[in-house]
Structure formats: structure tokens, C-alpha cells
Amino acid sequence: MRRATGDPVKVLLHRHRELCERAADPLEIAAGLEACGVTDRAVARYRHRDVFSLAEELYARVPRDLSCTPDGARRPGGDRATGSEPDADLAPVPGPACAAPHAGGTAWHAGGTACGAGRGSLRRRGGRALAALLPAAVCAAVCAAALAVHARATGPLLIAVTAAGAAGLAAALVLAVRSGPLRAPRRAPLTTWAATLLLVLYAAYGDGLLDQLAGTGPVEPPPPATAPLLGLAAAVAPAALCARLFAVRARRRLAVSRALDDFTAGVRPLLLAVVALQLVALTGLLAAARLVPGTRPGALAPAVALGALLFLARLLAVYGFPRAGSIALGGAAAAQALACLSLLAGRLPGCDAAAVPVRRAVESWGAAAVPGAVCTAAALVLLGYACAVLARASAHARR
């Protein structure tokens, strides 16, 4: 006859002790337990009704050292024995034993620190806002410069201006996604950047090139469609706002939820609402970009689908799932390149059948049907994956 375990929570605490000691609140423990496979259905063996109540007991049973800091404050998470640093995101909690002898000085110092922190926070927010608006400003300047040069000169000068503008726009985009709500915990691999570059280039030149390949053949480089580029660059700012909105509301939902199923049921509609809000903003910006004097309009639907694909890929990367976005971007870029290559291969002797599907699609629905279908399919796959992984509590734990 086996002896039953007297305290199953103690066994679980020993197994996840590092997680419980490092957590700043019970929510992080609940997210970590979910990531390890502990669900609401599995907590009955620990004599709890859900993961959140189990996490609260684990958090309460782990000993912590609330040591006093030199400025008369205590910070949860500081541990002299392990050498761990306090969480910088947590506000200092005044310690009565440390602050009582110097109450006046501590209050003055805390007030000065709060004012300094407020000014620093405003500066950081202003810098992030400027970084999000920088791609649109750079893209508008490049379009204006290319229009002025194209009216007076062609050839090497126009190529130089276009290359310099592309490099400046790429630098602005990198700066925008490496700060603020669009910042990912890990840098994106070169394959992701290469796929993004190919998709943006296709948005500018792809439809014209596909028309030429489906017709008599390429004669000269088609003129770029600048309106989709301007609209996509301007959509970086609302993308940052939507990512911030999703993070704040999901964290708030996690704080009030009492079960993982309850949290999942609330976060999935939130994600769909945020994606819909980004699509509305993106569509409006793309439509407005077509009205800018000097821009060359392009098809609206493929640009909207591409913007949705880029937003979902970045949102997944922000929460630690970059591989799915990289695969979707690479697959979309490869499919668009394959469509152009199939038309080229159809010109070879005996290879006419290779170009039939793409040629019929272009003749029936236009060249914009190819990127529209490809990017829409990739975006829908990413949306389904995001609804599955971003509805987990572990995705919203402190990073």
C-alpha cells in the first residue's frame, strides 16, 4: 500500500521554486505554470479550484527578503543571498523600519525622484512617438525627392536618390521597431528582414512587372507605386498604438481573471478587435496616400493584406513567437517570386503549362490578385496562430 503525499503543493513548490522566487506577483506564477502544462483541469490534485488560486498560495509560501534600500525604500525581488536585482518596473514601497528615522528627508527625496522619473518617462514616450512617426516622414521626403529628380533628370541620379531613400527608410523602420511597444525580446533573423524587403519591393514594382511578364515581356523597369509605400510607412504609428493597447488590456484582463479559460475567452476578442482597429487605420492611411500629389497609386487590397501580415508577424515577435511570423513572411515572399518566375519559365520551349495558372489569374482578375491572395492567406494563418498562442497567460508574463 502506497503512502499518499501529505502536501502536494509543497512538491509543486519544490519543482518550480526558481519560478516562484523570481516572480513579482502571483500572475507571473500562474503564467509560468500554464507554460509548464498546469491547467485549471489539473489543479484538483493540489486541492485548488483554478491555477490562479494555486499561484497565490505558491507566492505566499515562498520566503522573500524585503531588504531596505539606501534611499529608505523596500523593493520586492531584491535578494542579497542570490545577488538578484530588484525589478525596475516596480515602484519603491516605503519601509517603515528604514524610513521612520528620516521621514522628512525621505519624503523630499521621494518627491524629487518621482518628478525626475516623470520627466524621464515623458522624454522616453516622446522619443518613441517620434521613432514611430519617422518612417512616414522619411518615406514622404524620399517620394518628394524622387519626384523632383524624375522631372529634371533620369538615369544614375534617379537610381542614387532611390537607393539613398530606400536605405534611409530601412534605417527608420529598424529604429521604430526596436523601441516602444513594437520592440521584440530578440532580434529578428536576416531571413525575416530579407522577406520583408522582398514583400515591400513587390508592393512597389510587382504589379507592373507581372503585367509585363503576362503580356509581351519585360521591356523596361515599371514605375514604382509609391502610394502603398507611403501608406505602409505611415501605419507604423497606429501599429505601435494598437500593440500598446493590446498589452495593457491583456495585462489588466489577466489581473482580474480567476481562471485560465476566463482569461482566454476575454483575450481572443480583444486581439481580434485590435487587429480590426489596425486594419481600419491602415485602410484609411492607404486611401489618404493615394490623394497625395505626385504619388503613383497602387491596388488597395494587396497593400491592406500586406500591412495586416506585417503587423501580425511583429506582434507575435513581440510576445516571443518570431518563428511563425518569419515562416509566414518567407512563404509569402517565395510565393510572389514564384509567380513571376513561372511566367518567365513559360517562355521556354515546352514549358508553356508552367505559366498558365498565373497568366489566367492576371487576365481574369488583374495583377493585384496574386499578391492579394498570397498575403491574405498568410495573414489569416498568422491570425489563427496568434489567437491560439496570445490567448495564453504565459505569453503576457513579465519579460
Buried (B, 14 or more C-beta within 10 A) or exposed (E): EEEEEEEBBEEBBEEBEEBBBBBBBBBBBBBBBBBEEBEBEEBEEBEBEBBBBBBBBBBEEBEEEEEBEEBBBBBBBBBEEEEEEBBEEEEBEBBEEBBEEEEEEBEEBBEEEEEEEEEEEEEEEEEBBBBBBBBBEBBBEBBBBBBEBBEEEEEEEBEEBBEEBBEBBBEBBBBBBEBBBBBBEEEBEEEBBEBBBBBBBBBBBBBBBBBBBBEEEBEEEBEBBBBBBBBBBBBBBBBBBBBBBBBEBBEEBBEEBEBBBBBBEBBBEBBEBBBEBBBEBBBBBBBEBBEBEEBBBBBBBBBBBBBBBBBBBBBBBBBBBBEBBBBBBBBBBBBBEEBBBBBBBBEEEEEEEBBEEBBEBBEEEBBBBBBBBBBBBBBBBBBEBBBEBBBBBBBBBBE
